[in-house]
């Protein structure tokens, strides 16, 4: 991830954007899963730095690794014929030996890299204590479409209490794609099954899959930064061709968020710093899946004052909005509605009724500049109109100096000061010379 030069305005903006996430993530559980390609291609060295950053910020981390490419290499070395059923390995006795050897080697490399404390590097003075164990109970997958999967298994149970104890003790959990039965058998599990099951069992805040692609793309090739579970299902069922990784991980992400995981992320293992960029910037770099839409409109509360001021002050300084002090907003907070995107205020509006005249003013309509192309202004206007109708208001008016055409295009007609309610007319600022527009409801 490219970080702006310290002291530059870009660095200040970047750090301020990251600060809320740093605060919010402390003490939260993240599950990060990746295949053996990350280790084979030498990318785990830089990923280790990012994992260490998460740990240093107080994140409780569970790492789940696979080893398919390493297993394939060992199977080839032994002259065995690899067998797959629906992209899942059929694991006989000989293949199981290869699985155990490959996973052992990959785990050894991961643990050694997590233990390094190189001076003048992000791992300097690192204190990542890695814990492992028989936290995953497996069971045989059985016969699938007439094929005996033998030692290929699926997750039966996660020892949640034991993992939480280790996490509370400050250790990082490292899980391999293996499961153990009460009778002492070992089963070859899939990476995605282990990662999804442990994230659900722990009620994790984040489940992150690192894969070959940047995320999920629409039919025009545009990256989808955010999808709800319903939207993700539609994408899978649309008939649109998706990559092997997306076909594998996206259903797991959908299942996870529907069963209690707050967010699931699909990001690229090819992009240096993708994990931190996805987690600590508002737009991210991959695809985030949530159970419900991240954007909501709600009534403002006193806790929103700071966000409202941050939203409208630039517009006040530019002369687009009339200046309002904190005290005035606090007194009128019940008149405001806010648009919130994943905990961040991106828009607002206020409705001020004048019952004696049967009119109401739509005031302080504002949307953050980087969110103005998504119909959010129209949504706030629609709220104002409906709220006015609910109060029996017949005419809605606005005062504006810069956005006359926007309101005219949405059904407002030019008016004058004489059209305003008596109370508003007495407060009209003739120096500001705001234009009056009225809409009959």
C-alpha positions as CSV (number, residue, x, y, z in Angstrom):
1,X,0.0,0.0,0.0
2,X,1.3,3.4,-1.0
3,X,1.2,5.8,2.0
4,X,1.5,9.6,1.3
5,X,4.6,11.4,2.6
6,X,4.4,12.3,6.2
7,X,3.4,16.0,6.7
8,X,1.6,16.2,3.4
9,X,-2.2,16.9,3.2
10,X,-2.7,13.5,1.6
11,X,-1.0,11.8,4.6
12,X,-3.2,13.7,7.1
13,X,-6.3,12.8,5.1
14,X,-5.2,9.1,4.9
15,X,-4.5,8.9,8.6
16,X,-7.8,10.6,9.5
17,X,-9.6,8.1,7.3
18,X,-7.9,5.2,9.0
19,X,-8.3,6.4,12.5
20,X,-12.0,5.4,13.1
21,X,-11.2,1.8,11.9
22,X,-8.1,1.6,14.2
23,X,-10.4,2.5,17.1
24,X,-13.2,0.2,16.0
25,X,-11.1,-2.9,15.4
26,X,-9.4,-3.1,18.8
27,X,-10.4,-6.4,20.5
28,X,-12.3,-7.6,17.4
29,X,-11.8,-11.1,15.9
30,X,-10.7,-11.3,12.3
31,X,-10.3,-14.6,10.3
32,X,-7.8,-14.3,7.4
33,X,-7.7,-17.2,5.0
34,X,-5.4,-17.9,2.0
35,X,-4.2,-20.7,-0.1
36,X,-0.7,-22.2,-0.4
37,X,0.0,-19.9,-3.4
38,X,0.8,-17.1,-1.0
39,X,3.6,-19.0,0.6
40,X,4.9,-20.6,-2.6
41,X,5.1,-17.3,-4.4
42,X,6.9,-15.6,-1.6
43,X,4.1,-13.2,-0.8
44,X,3.7,-14.3,2.8
45,X,6.7,-12.2,3.8
46,X,4.9,-8.9,3.1
47,X,1.6,-10.3,4.3
48,X,3.3,-11.1,7.6
49,X,4.0,-7.4,8.0
50,X,0.3,-6.6,7.5
51,X,-0.8,-9.3,9.9
52,X,1.6,-8.0,12.5
53,X,0.1,-4.5,12.1
54,X,-3.3,-5.9,12.9
55,X,-2.0,-7.7,16.0
56,X,-0.2,-4.5,17.1
57,X,-3.5,-2.6,16.8
58,X,-5.3,-5.1,19.1
59,X,-7.0,-7.3,16.6
60,X,-7.6,-10.9,17.7
61,X,-6.4,-12.8,14.7
62,X,-7.1,-16.3,13.3
63,X,-5.1,-17.3,10.3
64,X,-6.3,-20.2,8.1
65,X,-4.0,-21.6,5.4
66,X,-4.4,-24.1,2.6
67,X,-1.8,-26.0,0.7
68,X,-3.4,-27.2,-2.5
69,X,-0.5,-26.3,-4.8
70,X,2.1,-27.9,-2.4
71,X,-0.1,-31.0,-2.2
72,X,-0.3,-31.2,-6.0
73,X,3.5,-31.0,-6.2
74,X,4.0,-33.8,-3.8
75,X,1.3,-36.0,-5.5
76,X,3.2,-35.4,-8.8
77,X,6.5,-36.2,-7.2
78,X,5.1,-39.6,-6.1
79,X,3.7,-40.3,-9.5
80,X,0.2,-40.4,-8.2
81,X,-2.9,-39.4,-10.2
82,X,-4.7,-36.5,-8.5
83,X,-8.5,-37.0,-8.3
84,X,-11.0,-34.2,-7.8
85,X,-14.8,-34.2,-7.4
86,X,-16.5,-30.8,-7.9
87,X,-13.1,-29.2,-7.4
88,X,-12.6,-31.1,-4.0
89,X,-9.7,-33.5,-3.7
90,X,-10.5,-37.2,-3.3
91,X,-8.1,-38.2,-0.6
92,X,-7.0,-41.8,-0.4
93,X,-4.3,-43.1,1.9
94,X,-1.4,-42.2,-0.4
95,X,-2.9,-38.8,-1.1
96,X,-3.3,-38.2,2.7
97,X,0.4,-38.8,3.2
98,X,1.1,-36.0,0.7
99,X,-1.5,-33.8,2.4
100,X,0.1,-34.2,5.8
101,X,3.6,-33.6,4.4
102,X,2.6,-30.5,2.4
103,X,0.6,-28.9,5.2
104,X,3.3,-29.6,7.7
105,X,5.9,-27.8,5.5
106,X,3.6,-24.8,4.8
107,X,2.8,-24.4,8.4
108,X,6.4,-24.6,9.3
109,X,7.2,-21.8,6.9
110,X,4.3,-19.6,8.1
111,X,5.3,-20.0,11.8
112,X,8.9,-19.2,11.0
113,X,8.0,-16.0,9.2
114,X,5.6,-15.0,11.9
115,X,8.4,-15.4,14.4
116,X,10.9,-13.1,12.7
117,X,11.8,-9.8,14.2
118,X,13.9,-8.0,11.7
119,X,15.2,-4.6,12.7
120,X,14.1,-1.6,10.6
121,X,11.1,-3.6,9.3
122,X,7.4,-3.8,10.2
123,X,8.3,-6.9,12.1
124,X,10.8,-5.2,14.4
125,X,10.0,-6.1,18.0
126,X,7.1,-8.2,16.8
127,X,5.5,-10.3,19.5
128,X,3.2,-12.6,17.6
129,X,2.7,-15.7,19.6
130,X,1.3,-18.5,17.4
131,X,-1.0,-21.1,18.9
132,X,-2.2,-24.3,17.2
133,X,-4.0,-27.4,18.2
134,X,-6.9,-29.8,17.6
135,X,-9.4,-27.0,17.5
136,X,-11.3,-28.4,14.5
137,X,-13.2,-31.7,14.7
138,X,-13.7,-33.2,11.3
139,X,-15.9,-35.9,9.9
140,X,-15.8,-37.8,6.6
141,X,-17.4,-36.2,3.6
142,X,-18.6,-39.7,2.6
143,X,-19.9,-40.5,-0.9
144,X,-20.5,-37.6,-3.2
145,X,-22.2,-38.3,-6.5
146,X,-21.2,-41.9,-6.3
147,X,-17.6,-41.1,-5.4
148,X,-16.2,-42.2,-2.1
149,X,-14.2,-39.1,-0.9
150,X,-12.4,-41.4,1.7
151,X,-10.1,-39.2,3.9
152,X,-11.6,-35.9,2.5
153,X,-13.7,-34.5,5.3
154,X,-15.8,-31.5,6.4
155,X,-16.0,-29.5,9.6
156,X,-18.1,-31.1,12.3
157,X,-17.3,-28.8,15.2
158,X,-15.1,-25.9,16.3
159,X,-13.7,-25.8,19.8
160,X,-14.8,-22.2,20.2
161,X,-14.0,-21.9,24.0
162,X,-10.4,-23.1,23.5
163,X,-9.8,-20.7,20.6
164,X,-11.3,-17.7,22.5
165,X,-9.1,-18.6,25.6
166,X,-6.0,-18.4,23.4
167,X,-7.1,-15.2,21.7
168,X,-7.8,-13.6,25.1
169,X,-4.3,-14.6,26.2
170,X,-2.9,-12.6,23.3
171,X,-2.0,-15.4,20.9
172,X,-2.7,-15.6,17.2
173,X,-4.4,-18.8,16.1
174,X,-3.0,-20.7,13.1
175,X,-5.3,-23.3,11.6
176,X,-4.4,-25.7,8.8
177,X,-7.0,-27.3,6.6
178,X,-7.1,-30.5,8.7
179,X,-9.7,-31.9,11.0
180,X,-9.4,-34.6,13.7
181,X,-12.0,-37.1,14.7
182,X,-12.7,-38.4,18.2
183,X,-11.5,-41.8,17.0
184,X,-8.0,-40.4,16.1
185,X,-8.5,-40.1,12.3
186,X,-7.2,-37.2,10.3
187,X,-9.3,-35.6,7.5
188,X,-8.3,-33.4,4.6
189,X,-10.6,-30.4,4.8
190,X,-11.1,-27.5,2.4
191,X,-9.6,-24.1,3.3
192,X,-12.9,-22.3,2.8
193,X,-14.8,-24.8,5.0
194,X,-12.5,-24.3,7.9
195,X,-12.3,-20.5,7.6
196,X,-16.1,-20.1,7.2
197,X,-16.9,-22.5,10.0
198,X,-14.5,-20.9,12.5
199,X,-15.6,-17.3,11.6
200,X,-19.2,-18.3,12.2
201,X,-18.4,-20.2,15.5
202,X,-16.5,-17.2,16.8
203,X,-18.9,-14.6,15.6
204,X,-16.0,-12.9,13.9
205,X,-16.2,-9.3,12.8
206,X,-14.3,-10.0,9.6
207,X,-13.7,-13.0,7.3
208,X,-11.1,-12.2,4.7
209,X,-10.3,-14.5,1.7
210,X,-7.2,-13.7,-0.3
211,X,-7.5,-15.0,-3.8
212,X,-6.2,-14.6,-7.4
213,X,-8.7,-11.9,-8.4
214,X,-9.2,-8.4,-7.0
215,X,-12.9,-9.2,-6.1
216,X,-16.2,-9.7,-7.8
217,X,-16.8,-7.9,-11.1
218,X,-20.1,-7.0,-12.7
219,X,-21.1,-7.9,-16.3
220,X,-19.3,-4.7,-17.6
221,X,-16.0,-5.6,-15.8
222,X,-16.4,-3.1,-13.0
223,X,-15.3,-4.1,-9.5
224,X,-18.1,-4.4,-7.0
225,X,-16.7,-2.8,-3.8
226,X,-19.9,-3.7,-1.8
227,X,-22.5,-6.4,-2.1
228,X,-25.3,-7.5,0.2
229,X,-25.8,-11.2,0.6
230,X,-28.8,-11.0,-1.7
231,X,-26.9,-9.1,-4.4
232,X,-24.0,-11.6,-4.2
233,X,-26.4,-14.5,-4.7
234,X,-27.9,-12.7,-7.7
235,X,-24.4,-12.3,-9.2
236,X,-23.8,-16.1,-8.8
237,X,-27.1,-17.1,-10.3
238,X,-27.0,-14.6,-13.2
239,X,-25.2,-17.0,-15.5
240,X,-22.3,-14.6,-15.7
241,X,-19.0,-16.3,-15.9
242,X,-16.9,-16.0,-12.7
243,X,-13.5,-17.1,-11.8
244,X,-12.8,-20.4,-9.9
245,X,-11.8,-18.5,-6.8
246,X,-15.0,-16.3,-6.8
247,X,-17.2,-19.4,-7.4
248,X,-15.5,-21.0,-4.4
249,X,-15.3,-18.2,-1.9
250,X,-18.3,-16.0,-2.6
251,X,-20.9,-18.7,-1.4
252,X,-18.8,-19.0,1.8
253,X,-18.9,-15.3,2.3
254,X,-22.7,-15.2,1.8
255,X,-23.1,-18.1,4.3
256,X,-20.8,-16.4,6.8
257,X,-22.6,-13.0,6.9
258,X,-26.0,-14.7,7.1
259,X,-24.9,-16.7,10.1
260,X,-23.5,-13.9,12.2
261,X,-20.2,-12.7,10.7
262,X,-20.4,-8.9,10.3
263,X,-18.4,-8.5,7.1
264,X,-16.7,-10.9,4.6
265,X,-14.1,-9.6,2.2
266,X,-12.7,-11.0,-1.1
267,X,-9.4,-9.4,-2.0
268,X,-6.4,-10.0,-4.2
269,X,-3.3,-11.8,-2.9
270,X,-1.4,-10.3,-5.8
271,X,-1.6,-6.7,-4.5
272,X,0.9,-5.6,-1.9
273,X,-0.9,-4.2,1.1
274,X,-4.4,-5.2,-0.1
275,X,-5.3,-6.4,3.4
276,X,-4.6,-3.1,5.1
277,X,-6.1,-1.1,2.2
278,X,-9.3,-3.1,2.3
279,X,-9.7,-2.8,6.1
280,X,-8.5,0.7,6.8
281,X,-9.9,2.8,3.9
282,X,-13.5,3.6,3.3
283,X,-13.7,2.4,-0.3
284,X,-11.4,-0.6,0.2
285,X,-9.7,-2.4,-2.7
286,X,-11.7,-5.6,-3.1
287,X,-15.3,-6.8,-2.6
288,X,-17.0,-6.6,0.8
289,X,-20.1,-8.6,1.5
290,X,-22.6,-7.7,4.3
291,X,-25.9,-9.1,5.3
292,X,-27.8,-5.9,5.0
293,X,-27.2,-2.7,2.9
294,X,-24.4,-0.6,4.4
295,X,-26.2,2.6,3.6
296,X,-29.2,3.7,5.7
297,X,-31.2,6.8,6.3
298,X,-32.3,7.5,9.9
299,X,-33.3,10.3,12.3
300,X,-30.3,12.2,13.6
301,X,-29.3,12.1,17.3
302,X,-27.2,14.3,19.5
303,X,-24.3,11.9,18.9
304,X,-24.3,13.0,15.2
305,X,-23.5,16.6,15.9
306,X,-19.8,16.2,15.2
307,X,-20.4,14.4,11.9
308,X,-23.0,16.9,10.8
309,X,-20.6,19.8,11.4
310,X,-17.9,18.1,9.5
311,X,-20.3,17.5,6.6
312,X,-21.8,21.0,6.3
313,X,-18.9,23.3,7.4
314,X,-17.2,23.1,3.9
315,X,-20.5,24.1,2.3
316,X,-21.0,26.9,4.7
317,X,-17.5,28.3,4.0
318,X,-18.2,28.1,0.2
319,X,-21.4,30.1,0.8
320,X,-23.6,27.2,-0.4
321,X,-25.3,26.8,3.0
322,X,-26.1,29.4,5.6
323,X,-23.9,29.2,8.6
324,X,-25.3,27.3,11.6
325,X,-23.6,27.0,15.0
326,X,-23.3,23.9,17.0
327,X,-25.9,25.2,19.5
328,X,-28.5,25.8,16.8
329,X,-28.0,22.3,15.4
330,X,-28.3,20.8,18.9
331,X,-31.6,22.6,19.5
332,X,-33.0,21.5,16.1
333,X,-31.5,18.0,16.0
334,X,-35.0,16.4,15.9
335,X,-35.6,18.1,12.5
336,X,-32.6,16.4,10.9
337,X,-32.2,13.1,9.1
338,X,-28.8,11.6,8.1
339,X,-27.5,9.3,5.5
340,X,-25.0,6.9,7.0
341,X,-22.7,4.6,5.0
342,X,-21.0,1.9,7.1
343,X,-21.0,4.2,10.2
344,X,-19.9,7.3,8.3
345,X,-22.2,10.3,7.8
346,X,-22.4,11.1,4.1
347,X,-25.5,13.2,3.8
348,X,-28.2,15.1,5.8
349,X,-31.3,17.3,5.5
350,X,-33.6,19.1,7.8
351,X,-37.4,19.7,7.6
352,X,-38.7,22.8,9.4
353,X,-42.5,23.0,9.5
354,X,-44.5,26.3,9.6
355,X,-47.9,25.0,10.6
356,X,-49.8,28.3,10.5
357,X,-49.0,28.7,6.8
358,X,-49.2,25.1,5.7
359,X,-45.6,25.2,4.5
360,X,-42.3,23.6,5.5
361,X,-38.7,24.3,4.6
362,X,-36.3,21.7,3.3
363,X,-33.0,23.0,4.7
364,X,-29.4,22.0,5.0
365,X,-29.5,19.4,2.3
366,X,-25.9,18.2,1.9
367,X,-24.1,15.2,0.5
368,X,-20.4,14.5,0.7
369,X,-18.7,15.4,-2.6
370,X,-17.4,11.8,-3.2
371,X,-21.0,10.4,-2.8
372,X,-23.0,12.9,-5.0
373,X,-23.4,10.7,-8.1
374,X,-25.5,7.9,-6.5
375,X,-29.0,9.6,-6.2
376,X,-28.5,10.4,-2.5
377,X,-29.6,14.0,-2.9
378,X,-32.9,12.7,-4.5
379,X,-33.3,10.3,-1.6
380,X,-33.0,13.1,0.9
381,X,-35.4,15.3,-1.1
382,X,-37.9,12.3,-1.2
383,X,-37.7,12.0,2.5
384,X,-38.4,15.7,3.0
385,X,-41.4,15.6,0.7
386,X,-42.9,12.5,2.4
387,X,-42.2,13.8,5.9
388,X,-43.9,17.1,4.9
389,X,-47.0,15.2,3.5
390,X,-47.2,13.2,6.8
391,X,-47.5,16.5,8.6
392,X,-50.3,17.7,6.3
393,X,-48.0,20.3,4.6
394,X,-49.2,21.4,1.2
395,X,-46.1,23.4,0.0
396,X,-42.4,22.7,0.5
397,X,-39.9,25.5,-0.1
398,X,-36.2,25.9,-0.2
399,X,-33.7,28.8,-0.1
400,X,-30.6,28.4,-2.2
401,X,-27.8,30.4,-3.8
402,X,-26.1,27.8,-5.9
403,X,-28.4,24.9,-6.7
404,X,-31.4,26.5,-8.3
405,X,-31.4,24.3,-11.4
406,X,-31.2,21.1,-9.3
407,X,-34.4,22.0,-7.5
408,X,-36.2,23.2,-10.7
409,X,-35.4,19.9,-12.4
410,X,-37.2,18.2,-9.5
411,X,-40.4,20.1,-9.7
412,X,-39.8,23.3,-7.7
413,X,-41.0,26.6,-9.2
414,X,-39.3,30.0,-8.7
415,X,-40.9,32.1,-5.9
416,X,-40.1,35.2,-4.0
417,X,-39.7,36.4,-0.4
418,X,-43.4,37.3,-0.2
419,X,-44.3,33.6,-0.7
420,X,-42.5,32.6,2.5
421,X,-44.3,32.1,5.9
422,X,-44.3,35.2,8.0
423,X,-41.8,33.8,10.5
424,X,-39.3,32.9,7.7
425,X,-39.9,36.2,5.9
426,X,-38.8,38.1,9.1
427,X,-35.5,36.1,9.2
428,X,-34.8,36.4,5.5
429,X,-31.2,37.6,4.9
430,X,-31.3,40.3,2.2
431,X,-27.5,40.4,2.0
432,X,-27.3,36.7,1.1
433,X,-30.1,37.1,-1.4
434,X,-31.1,33.4,-1.5
435,X,-33.5,32.4,-4.2
436,X,-36.8,31.0,-3.2
437,X,-38.3,27.9,-4.8
438,X,-41.6,26.3,-3.9
439,X,-43.1,22.9,-4.7
440,X,-46.7,21.9,-4.3
441,X,-47.1,18.5,-2.7
